[in-house]
Amino acid sequence: MTPKRWLYAVLVVFAVGEIAGPHLFPADHAHFWFEDIPAWGSIYGLVSCLLIIIVSKLLGKLWLTRPENYYDS
């Protein structure tokens, strides 16, 4: 098995573990309704990361980027 396949296999195991873990090992009750969604932590992390990337790209394009001839006299 190649290292890439090992990585994918480990990621699949983690994803299944996060979905099945709360059902196998119940913890205290959730404070909010959305904390009971399976894989909530992964979904929240993915969406947050994507939003950071999109906002930073928009910020760079709209506010930080200068025209090509900005430094020419």
C-alpha positions in Angstrom: 0.0 0.0 0.0 1.3 3.4 -0.9 1.7 6.2 1.7 -1.1 8.1 0.0 -3.5 5.2 0.5 -2.4 4.8 4.1 -3.2 8.5 4.7 -6.7 8.1 3.1 -7.3 5.0 5.2 -6.4 6.8 8.4 -8.6 9.8 7.5 -11.5 7.4 6.8 -11.0 5.7 10.2 -10.9 9.1 12.0 -14.1 10.2 10.1 -16.0 7.1 11.0 -14.7 7.3 14.6 -16.0 10.8 15.0 -19.4 9.9 13.7 -19.6 6.6 15.7 -17.8 7.7 18.8 -20.5 9.8 20.4 -23.0 6.9 20.0 -20.5 4.3 21.5 -19.3 6.5 24.3 -22.0 9.0 25.3 -20.8 12.0 27.2 -22.7 14.8 28.9 -25.6 16.4 27.1 -24.9 19.0 24.5 -25.4 22.7 25.4 -26.9 23.5 22.0 -28.9 21.5 19.5 -26.3 21.6 16.7 -23.7 19.9 19.0 -25.6 16.7 18.6 -25.1 16.6 14.8 -22.7 13.7 13.9 -19.2 15.0 13.1 -20.1 18.5 14.1 -16.5 19.3 15.0 -15.2 18.3 11.6 -18.0 20.1 9.7 -17.5 23.3 11.8 -13.7 23.1 11.3 -14.1 22.6 7.5 -16.5 25.5 7.1 -14.4 27.8 9.3 -11.3 27.0 7.3 -13.0 27.6 4.0 -14.4 30.9 5.2 -11.0 32.1 6.4 -9.5 31.2 3.0 -12.3 32.9 1.0 -12.3 36.1 3.2 -8.5 36.4 3.0 -8.5 36.0 -0.8 -11.2 38.6 -1.1 -9.4 40.9 1.3 -6.2 40.5 -0.7 -7.9 41.1 -4.1 -10.1 44.0 -3.2 -8.1 45.9 -0.6 -4.4 44.9 -0.7 -3.7 44.5 -4.4 -2.4 47.5 -6.2 -2.7 48.3 -9.9 0.2 47.1 -12.1 1.5 50.6 -12.7 1.1 51.8 -9.0 4.8 52.3 -8.4 5.6 53.8 -11.7 6.3 57.6 -11.8 
